[in-house]
Amino acid sequence: MMELQQLYTDLILEYNKDKTNKRKIDAPTIAEHGHNASCGDDITLEVKMDGDVIADLAYTGSGCAISQASAAMMAELLKGRTIDDALRLVRLFLDMIRGKETDETKLEELEAAVSLKDISQLPVRVKCAVLGWHTLEIALEKLEAMTQEKQNG
């Protein structure tokens, strides 16, 4: 069990160092700011859409290794997906962290982000892990509403 725990820790540290998607996007379709008051983690997500597909997803900000790694995993997982698919995965991740979803088969879809599953047992770290995902959920819901307005307009 300890080896597995170490693997997860290494994965978090690896993603924390991965700056591939830690950058600004030129002319993002939407930007959303998220802040965790309890520990000071701060994130700004930028999304560039191509139709209803996430063409680019990046973040800037500062925070603990968990919040940064979680955002990096999220960006990697969701780039190239539709709003609907991305929202579904974001909600799956949030349910996993909140301990509501434990079905391993479903959780495999989260790829690297599934490594954050055990954070559900560390209530003080939950907000760190969900910050980026929750912020993206807000951004995607706004995009969804904008898309529906255009269709109904």
Secondary structure, 3 states (H helix, E strand, C coil): CHHHHHHHHHHHHHHHHCCCCECCCCCCCEEEEEECCCCCCEEEEEEEEECCEEEEEEEEEECCHHHHHHHHHHHHHHCCCEHHHHHHHHHHHHHHHCCCCCCHHHHHHHHHHHHHHHHHHCHHHHHHHHHHHHHHHHHHHHHHHHHHHHHHC
